[in-house]
Amino acid sequence: MVGLPYDCLSNPLGAVRFAFDKALSSSDSAAALDGKDFGAADLFLRFLDNGGLLKVPLLNSKTIKWLQPNTLVRFRGMIQDMLGNEFYVGAYKDRDVWRTNKYADVSQSPMGSPSNSQIWERRLIYCTPVPGQNDWTEPSASCIHLETLGKEKRQRDEDAVMEDLSSQTEGFPCPKRMREGDTATPSSTIHGVPAEGISSMAMVPSDVDKENLSCLVKIYDSPESDLKLNDVFEFVGILTFDQDISMEKDNKDDPENTICEDLLVDLLPSKVPRIHCLVHRKLAQSDFLPGPVTLEPKPHLVKPIREALLGHLTTLLGNDGVAAQYMLLHLLSRVHARIDTVAVGKLALNLTSLTNESISVFKNRILCILKTLLPFTHDVPLTVELLNAGPLAPRKDYDSNRLLSGPLQLAEGSHLTIDETQLKAGSLDSTGIDNTRVLKSLLEWQKVDYDFTYYKVEMPADVQLLILSEGKSNILPADIVLPFCPSSVDSLGTPNAESLAAWRWYLATMRSLTHSIEPDMQKVLEDDLVAARQTDRSLGTQDFSRLLTMGRLLSISFGETCLSMEHWQMVKELERLRRERLQGRI
């Protein structure tokens, strides 16, 4: 059996060239391709679907030192900034042969006259590791044998490495050879500045070995609607990276040295890797579960997992069973629809009656279990100093033309715990007042106003908010206000790996279930809500919406996709117990 004429993993540019030549053979010239996909993406999709994805090394701060330029990698991250479009020489004629620069930063050889080249377009996005991502979600790097690669690297000197790379890329020059006088030229510019020298936000790490390795991802042949700010994606593409590149030049007086010198700091290829994306997919919470998922979300399989998790939460919360029930519903909540300005499905929880003694014990317990169970978690000790310190929402920096991130630029499905017990009396300045407004908007409407100086842009969010406070929070009016009543502080056993895996799967899977209400149950709900309104005239639309949300969450907590009479009765009983606690406690 004859093997493939290319290697997608170690020589992806060869595979791209193969697809380009094949497409060109059925066209008169590269102009007919017009920058559109010429079959390379499909070629890599077939490779990945046939088990190739597990062979593609994961790019992160631990593996970057072992990965070779111009090889296939995958990167998981959040879209932190959209950097606009980039024009580049996508195809050019080398004597009588058309060649392509697609999925590459540099051309293979001198590109000659403009009449023999084609200008194409690609998008640039700046991606960071998902904020608050917990260690247990990291995919296994089994495809990268770090120890073996380390030994191999130590056994080869730099010249041997470069020669090896040269043979892998079959004519695509490595950065070192370019510095030594190679004739290859940059293939792309933005506003006349080489793409390798574009500035980025000030948060880019100066050391690639730090935890927050970011990437500049170049997107081809994908509608703009496919990728949105704050979405979490996995990108599979060709790595362009060289830690040896320096900003220094031999001739300090060269006028070229003065061109956008300030812009050559943050996005140097030696600091921020580039990925020329071939395939991408949006990730859900279930994609961050370690290991394959073999369990089906059937009610009879879900119930014992629910009982075990609820029992652990009850012990963790000092045997406060009501708080554990509400905590479970809170952890399953998500924004599943938007009607006008209302974010349907959110269930922010405010645990009150927390004293200095109880917060010192139970806060750490709560934060620990959240970090153990959820992919993305954040903890904010709310103080006057924090509110006044700087903007919590992202803002546009027009000097660098970049979006500067803020603590509230969060990925979908993130959990945010706000400790209000540390908030003391003090004066808020204009920044602090604006931050309280931003926090309130996130809690009530699941929106964050991004500051573009001359105007605000409302960005939708889907963040679970848990507020810990002594009394009812005046800054953050939660959907559920529940006085916390622990009766003991029992020692917590460490859940085994099997239980943790089951609980993580349960939370990620149940919250994604669809849910409906049958016509007969709709009549029951209407009658009950009318009766409740007659008994208590203070009940309004928000209260009814909260009850319906709780009904949905209670149903899916059992793996059910339709609200039953039993679960509706459980919702009403939970609310009765909560109202009893509220009397005289707030």
VEXKOL-847067 format. One line per 10 residues: their letters; for each residue z, y, x of C-alpha. Coordinates in steps of 0.02 Angstrom, whole numbers, plus 50000, padded with zeros to 5 digits. Each point is the difference from the previous one (the first is absolute). Layout:
# residues N
A) Z/Y/X ~ ...
This chain:
# residues 586
MVGLPYDCLS) 50000/50000/50000 ~ 49947/50169/50070 ~ 50140/50130/50006 ~ 49989/50178/49938 ~ 49910/50124/50114 ~ 50152/50116/49997 ~ 50190/49996/50009 ~ 50082/50104/49863 ~ 50170/49992/50084 ~ 49973/50041/50183
NPLGAVRFAF) 49830/50085/49990 ~ 49987/50083/49829 ~ 49877/50130/50064 ~ 49882/49857/50041 ~ 50015/49942/49820 ~ 49965/50178/49940 ~ 49847/50007/50111 ~ 49941/49832/49932 ~ 50014/50064/49820 ~ 49913/50163/50047
DKALSSSDSA) 49854/49913/50084 ~ 49981/49881/49853 ~ 49998/50144/49875 ~ 49881/50099/50110 ~ 49877/49856/50007 ~ 49967/50024/49814 ~ 49988/50191/50011 ~ 49874/50116/50079 ~ 50134/50096/50097 ~ 50185/50038/50007
AALDGKDFGA) 49967/50150/49887 ~ 49972/49879/49857 ~ 50179/49940/50019 ~ 50062/50179/49973 ~ 50174/49962/50065 ~ 50034/49872/49865 ~ 50079/49832/50029 ~ 49874/49888/50084 ~ 50095/49838/49972 ~ 50135/50012/50133
ADLFLRFLDN) 50143/50012/49875 ~ 49938/49846/49905 ~ 49986/49905/50164 ~ 50183/50036/50041 ~ 50057/49966/49822 ~ 49929/49824/50013 ~ 50090/49977/50165 ~ 50166/50059/49927 ~ 49983/49899/49840 ~ 49972/49841/50100
GGLLKVPLLN) 50170/50008/50083 ~ 49957/50135/50125 ~ 50133/50123/49938 ~ 50140/49896/50075 ~ 49912/50008/50168 ~ 49987/50190/50002 ~ 50141/50074/50105 ~ 50117/50124/49918 ~ 50005/50173/50077 ~ 50173/50076/50015
SKTIKWLQPN) 50113/50079/50132 ~ 50045/49828/50070 ~ 49823/49931/50015 ~ 49900/50153/50051 ~ 50031/49971/50186 ~ 49918/49828/49991 ~ 49848/50040/49892 ~ 49832/50033/50079 ~ 49882/50142/49949 ~ 49847/49954/49897
TLVRFRGMIQ) 50083/49847/49923 ~ 50040/49965/49819 ~ 50175/50049/49941 ~ 50092/50031/49838 ~ 50120/50141/49962 ~ 50118/50026/49853 ~ 50050/50177/49959 ~ 50014/50144/49878 ~ 49866/50133/49986 ~ 50096/50154/50058
DMLGNEFYVG) 49856/50124/50013 ~ 49817/50010/49954 ~ 49910/50083/50146 ~ 49832/50027/49918 ~ 49827/49940/50045 ~ 49922/49979/50171 ~ 49815/50005/50043 ~ 49941/49887/50139 ~ 49841/49931/50074 ~ 49991/49838/49904
AYKDRDVWRT) 49836/49937/50069 ~ 49888/50053/50143 ~ 49846/49939/50090 ~ 50021/49932/50176 ~ 49819/49998/50061 ~ 49918/49895/49864 ~ 50158/49916/49935 ~ 50114/50068/49863 ~ 50186/49983/50035 ~ 50154/50044/49897
NKYADVSQSP) 50163/50091/50037 ~ 50078/49946/49836 ~ 50179/49936/50024 ~ 50005/50074/50176 ~ 50058/50162/50083 ~ 49869/50005/50137 ~ 49816/49964/50012 ~ 49930/49856/50099 ~ 49880/50105/50102 ~ 49928/50177/50007
MGSPSNSQIW) 49945/50047/49826 ~ 49848/50102/50046 ~ 49923/50129/49885 ~ 50074/50039/49828 ~ 49837/49950/49919 ~ 50035/49821/50049 ~ 50174/49993/49926 ~ 50081/49989/49829 ~ 50155/50099/49949 ~ 50117/49900/49890
ERRLIYCTPV) 50172/50037/49927 ~ 50171/49918/49998 ~ 50173/50049/49941 ~ 50157/50020/50105 ~ 50172/49957/49936 ~ 50164/50008/50093 ~ 50113/49851/49966 ~ 50181/49971/50045 ~ 50115/49849/49982 ~ 50068/49996/49823
PGQNDWTEPS) 50154/50115/49993 ~ 50159/49901/49982 ~ 49917/49831/50027 ~ 50130/49867/50034 ~ 49986/49876/50143 ~ 49989/49844/49893 ~ 49833/50057/49929 ~ 49910/49999/50166 ~ 49860/49869/49999 ~ 50014/49861/50125
ASCIHLETLG) 49908/50038/50160 ~ 49964/49816/50026 ~ 49819/50042/50036 ~ 50056/50097/50153 ~ 50090/49893/50129 ~ 50085/50144/50088 ~ 50075/49900/50140 ~ 49834/49917/50042 ~ 49906/50163/49990 ~ 50130/50082/50111
KEKRQRDEDA) 49980/49868/50134 ~ 49812/50014/49992 ~ 50008/50187/50017 ~ 50115/49992/50150 ~ 49884/49876/50085 ~ 49848/50112/49988 ~ 49981/50165/50086 ~ 49927/50152/49915 ~ 49823/49976/50065 ~ 49993/49823/49936
VMEDLSSQTE) 50059/50057/49829 ~ 49866/50134/49992 ~ 49865/49880/50051 ~ 50058/49878/49869 ~ 49994/50135/49867 ~ 49827/50052/50055 ~ 49934/49825/49974 ~ 50085/49987/49831 ~ 49922/50159/49933 ~ 49826/49961/50068
GFPCPKRMRE) 49952/50174/50051 ~ 50129/50106/49910 ~ 50087/50095/50141 ~ 50188/50002/50018 ~ 50089/50168/50023 ~ 50035/49968/50184 ~ 49817/49977/50040 ~ 49962/50159/49907 ~ 50122/50094/50110 ~ 49914/49928/50153
GDTATPSSTI) 49832/50074/49953 ~ 49928/49886/49866 ~ 49857/50079/49906 ~ 50073/49959/49830 ~ 50036/50150/49889 ~ 50118/50037/49855 ~ 49912/49962/49838 ~ 50096/50112/49880 ~ 50070/50174/49977 ~ 50099/50099/49873
HGVPAEGISS) 49961/50186/50001 ~ 49928/49977/50175 ~ 50158/49921/50074 ~ 49992/49818/50059 ~ 50088/49888/49873 ~ 50111/49935/50140 ~ 50078/50173/50016 ~ 50046/50042/49822 ~ 50177/50062/49971 ~ 50121/49909/49887
MAMVPSDVDK) 50168/50033/49924 ~ 50143/50034/50119 ~ 50085/49837/49955 ~ 49879/49893/50101 ~ 50101/49901/50128 ~ 49976/50045/50183 ~ 50033/49820/50052 ~ 49898/49860/49922 ~ 50145/49878/50021 ~ 50106/50092/49874
ENLSCLVKIY) 50031/49925/49828 ~ 49888/50120/49905 ~ 49831/49955/50069 ~ 49867/50093/49901 ~ 49812/49976/49990 ~ 49846/50104/49970 ~ 49894/49894/49883 ~ 49815/50032/49981 ~ 49933/49948/49830 ~ 49820/49950/49965
DSPESDLKLN) 49905/49965/49839 ~ 50150/50019/49884 ~ 50016/50116/49848 ~ 50129/50137/50021 ~ 50091/49937/49845 ~ 50039/49835/50089 ~ 50125/50079/50118 ~ 50132/50126/49948 ~ 50139/50093/50086 ~ 50160/49895/50015
DVFEFVGILT) 49914/49836/49957 ~ 50046/49851/50109 ~ 49852/49905/50073 ~ 49958/49863/50120 ~ 49852/50048/50108 ~ 49897/49875/50099 ~ 49889/50080/50129 ~ 49949/50029/50179 ~ 50134/50071/50114 ~ 49961/50146/50114
FDQDISMEKD) 50145/50036/50115 ~ 50033/50038/50182 ~ 50175/50040/50063 ~ 49927/50057/50169 ~ 49904/50150/49934 ~ 50068/50163/50071 ~ 49974/50179/49945 ~ 49990/50061/50179 ~ 49831/50036/50075 ~ 49951/50023/50181
NKDDPENTIC) 49924/50171/49972 ~ 50132/50111/49920 ~ 49877/50145/49994 ~ 49874/49904/49897 ~ 49972/50100/49839 ~ 50001/49835/49907 ~ 50185/49984/50040 ~ 50040/50151/49893 ~ 49915/49937/49844 ~ 50136/49962/49871
EDLLVDLLPS) 50121/49956/50139 ~ 50146/50010/49878 ~ 49912/49876/49888 ~ 49990/49866/50134 ~ 50185/49958/49993 ~ 50040/49897/49847 ~ 49851/49889/49963 ~ 49948/49947/50174 ~ 49935/49822/50002 ~ 50140/49963/50124
KVPRIHCLVH) 50129/50042/49866 ~ 49923/49965/49831 ~ 49889/49845/49985 ~ 49840/50009/49899 ~ 49947/49866/49879 ~ 49820/49995/49942 ~ 50033/49920/49832 ~ 49889/49856/49942 ~ 50108/49935/49858 ~ 50150/50073/49911
RKLAQSDFLP) 50110/49954/49853 ~ 50142/50085/49909 ~ 50166/49910/50019 ~ 50128/49964/49864 ~ 50184/49959/50027 ~ 49961/49815/49986 ~ 49887/50016/50153 ~ 50154/50038/50105 ~ 50087/49838/49958 ~ 50012/49889/50154
GPVTLEPKPH) 49918/49831/49981 ~ 49889/49933/49862 ~ 50055/50015/49818 ~ 49995/49832/49912 ~ 50108/50036/49847 ~ 49926/50046/49831 ~ 50087/50136/49898 ~ 50046/49882/49857 ~ 50159/50039/49900 ~ 50082/49831/50034
LVKPIREALL) 49973/50025/50188 ~ 50051/50183/49997 ~ 50164/49981/49906 ~ 50102/49913/50138 ~ 49938/50126/50128 ~ 50052/50142/49885 ~ 50172/49925/49974 ~ 50028/49977/50186 ~ 49945/50177/50042 ~ 50102/50075/49858
GHLTTLLGND) 50152/49903/50060 ~ 49978/50068/50176 ~ 49982/50177/49935 ~ 50156/49979/49894 ~ 50103/49944/50150 ~ 49927/50139/50107 ~ 50047/50130/49868 ~ 50182/49947/49990 ~ 49976/49885/49850 ~ 49933/50141/49894
GVAAQYMLLH) 49882/49895/49894 ~ 49932/50147/49900 ~ 49954/50095/50158 ~ 49916/49843/50067 ~ 49894/49985/49842 ~ 49943/50179/50011 ~ 49969/49983/50187 ~ 49885/49852/49967 ~ 49900/50097/49870 ~ 49992/50148/50119
LLSRVHARID) 49930/49891/50140 ~ 49865/49933/49884 ~ 49944/50171/49938 ~ 49836/50082/50044 ~ 49881/50129/49929 ~ 49874/49894/49905 ~ 49921/50140/49897 ~ 49992/50189/49986 ~ 49990/50086/49831 ~ 49975/50187/50022
TVAVGKLALN) 50139/50047/50122 ~ 50110/49849/49961 ~ 50013/49860/50129 ~ 50022/49846/49892 ~ 50103/49859/50075 ~ 50114/50092/50121 ~ 50187/49968/49989 ~ 50101/50111/50117 ~ 50182/49944/50012 ~ 50151/50112/50033
LTSLTNESIS) 50159/49905/50045 ~ 50146/50120/49976 ~ 50189/49994/50025 ~ 49978/49964/50185 ~ 50149/50061/50100 ~ 50014/50020/50188 ~ 50079/49828/50010 ~ 49874/49909/49890 ~ 49847/50084/50077 ~ 50054/49946/50174
VFKNRILCIL) 50002/49819/49942 ~ 49862/49983/49872 ~ 49869/50117/50071 ~ 49975/49891/50153 ~ 49994/49846/49891 ~ 49869/50077/49887 ~ 49892/50065/50142 ~ 50009/49832/50089 ~ 49941/49899/49850 ~ 49861/50126/49962
KTLLPFTHDV) 49935/49989/50179 ~ 50008/49811/49989 ~ 49907/49985/49834 ~ 49876/50144/49993 ~ 49853/50038/50116 ~ 50024/50189/50014 ~ 50173/50081/49988 ~ 50070/50172/50041 ~ 50175/50073/50003 ~ 50030/50188/49984
PLTVELLNAG) 50178/50069/50018 ~ 49979/50157/49894 ~ 50083/50154/50075 ~ 49977/50188/49990 ~ 49948/49999/50183 ~ 49865/49870/49967 ~ 49931/50096/49851 ~ 49992/50161/50100 ~ 49934/49921/50160 ~ 49816/49988/49956
PLAPRKDYDS) 49876/49946/49866 ~ 50018/49824/49932 ~ 49822/49998/49935 ~ 49845/49995/50111 ~ 49917/50166/50041 ~ 49832/50053/50066 ~ 49992/50074/50175 ~ 49843/50106/50004 ~ 50012/50032/50187 ~ 49969/49817/50037
NRLLSGPLQL) 49918/49967/49830 ~ 50118/49853/49976 ~ 50119/49942/49865 ~ 50175/49997/50074 ~ 50099/49858/49928 ~ 50172/50017/49919 ~ 50141/49882/49949 ~ 49928/49989/49824 ~ 49827/49942/50053 ~ 50033/49821/49948
AEGSHLTIDE) 49895/49847/49962 ~ 49987/49927/49827 ~ 50146/49883/49964 ~ 50120/50085/50120 ~ 50186/50003/49959 ~ 50101/50158/50031 ~ 50191/50002/50000 ~ 50078/50173/49991 ~ 50184/50015/50045 ~ 50062/50154/49908
TQLKAGSLDS) 50183/49969/50041 ~ 49975/50095/50163 ~ 49940/50157/49911 ~ 50130/50137/50023 ~ 50008/50178/49937 ~ 49879/50117/50086 ~ 49856/50121/49977 ~ 49820/49946/49988 ~ 49866/50109/50075 ~ 49822/50008/49934
TGIDNTRVLK) 49955/49839/50091 ~ 50150/49910/49927 ~ 49961/50059/49824 ~ 49820/49942/50018 ~ 50058/49831/50066 ~ 50114/49972/49850 ~ 49853/50039/49886 ~ 49890/49876/50095 ~ 50133/49864/49988 ~ 50023/50030/49814
SLLEWQKVDY) 49812/49992/49972 ~ 49991/49835/50093 ~ 50140/49927/49894 ~ 49944/50065/49831 ~ 49811/49996/50013 ~ 49967/49892/50153 ~ 49901/50140/50079 ~ 50018/50094/50164 ~ 49929/50174/50025 ~ 49910/50007/50167
DFTYYKVEMP) 50005/50175/50073 ~ 49830/50073/50043 ~ 50074/50175/50028 ~ 49890/50086/49872 ~ 50021/49868/49866 ~ 50090/49836/49961 ~ 49917/49832/49974 ~ 50089/49874/49889 ~ 49993/49828/50079 ~ 50049/49852/49890
ADVQLLILSE) 50137/49886/50067 ~ 50080/49835/49956 ~ 50173/50002/50080 ~ 50157/49913/49938 ~ 50147/50122/50010 ~ 50182/49949/50011 ~ 50128/50141/50000 ~ 50179/49971/50057 ~ 50118/50137/49945 ~ 50179/50040/49951
GKSNILPADI) 49952/50077/49833 ~ 49837/50009/49905 ~ 49868/50077/50114 ~ 49950/50175/49947 ~ 49859/50007/50127 ~ 49922/49832/49956 ~ 50013/49957/49814 ~ 49969/49811/50004 ~ 49937/49892/49857 ~ 50158/49893/50009
VLPFCPSSVD) 50170/50076/50037 ~ 50130/49863/50023 ~ 50181/50018/50056 ~ 50030/49871/50136 ~ 50151/49888/49965 ~ 50030/49872/50139 ~ 50149/49885/49976 ~ 50006/49918/50171 ~ 49924/50001/50173 ~ 49957/49818/50028
SLGTPNAESL) 49926/49945/50166 ~ 49813/49980/49996 ~ 49923/49840/50060 ~ 49835/50014/50092 ~ 49858/49939/49890 ~ 49898/49861/50079 ~ 49818/50025/50044 ~ 49940/49903/49849 ~ 50099/50109/49879 ~ 49940/50161/50082
AAWRWYLATM) 49820/49943/49992 ~ 50020/49956/49815 ~ 50082/50168/49958 ~ 49868/50100/50092 ~ 49862/49904/49912 ~ 50089/50024/49833 ~ 50014/50190/50016 ~ 49824/50023/50065 ~ 49920/49885/49872 ~ 50099/50041/49842
RSLTHSIEPD) 49975/50188/50017 ~ 49811/49974/50001 ~ 49997/49898/49838 ~ 49908/50071/49851 ~ 50102/50022/49841 ~ 49966/50028/49815 ~ 50093/50015/49835 ~ 49941/49897/49853 ~ 49975/50086/49830 ~ 50152/49916/49921
MQKVLEDDLV) 50112/50059/50142 ~ 49927/50175/49988 ~ 50064/50009/49820 ~ 50173/49944/50057 ~ 50004/50132/50135 ~ 49947/50137/49881 ~ 50136/49954/49875 ~ 50134/49990/50135 ~ 49951/50166/50078 ~ 49999/50086/49830
AARQTDRSLG) 50173/49929/49962 ~ 50063/50056/50170 ~ 49934/50176/49971 ~ 50089/50009/49832 ~ 50163/49947/50082 ~ 49984/50117/50149 ~ 49896/50158/49974 ~ 50008/50039/50186 ~ 49882/49857/50042 ~ 49827/50061/50047
TQDFSRLLTM) 49832/49944/50065 ~ 50066/49968/50176 ~ 50135/49884/49933 ~ 49874/49899/49900 ~ 49884/49992/50150 ~ 50144/49937/50107 ~ 50040/49862/49875 ~ 49819/49942/49994 ~ 49992/50000/50191 ~ 50159/49897/50008
GRLLSISFGE) 49928/49878/49874 ~ 49846/49976/50106 ~ 50100/49980/50161 ~ 50122/49878/49923 ~ 49857/49893/49937 ~ 49910/49993/50166 ~ 50165/49963/50088 ~ 49991/49832/49911 ~ 49815/49979/50038 ~ 49952/50040/49821
TCLSMEHWQM) 49850/50110/49960 ~ 50049/50037/49819 ~ 50160/50079/49935 ~ 50104/49877/49898 ~ 50139/50034/49876 ~ 50126/49921/50119 ~ 49957/50116/50142 ~ 49999/50152/49885 ~ 50176/49957/49945 ~ 50051/49986/50183
VKELERLRRE) 49932/50175/50031 ~ 50100/50072/49856 ~ 50158/49913/50060 ~ 49978/50067/50176 ~ 49980/50175/49932 ~ 50155/49980/49892 ~ 50104/49950/50151 ~ 49930/50147/50098 ~ 50042/50125/49863 ~ 50177/49935/49994
RLQGRI) 50019/50037/50185 ~ 49924/50172/49983 ~ 50129/50058/49874 ~ 50117/50113/50095 ~ 49933/49948/50172 ~ 49871/50137/50035
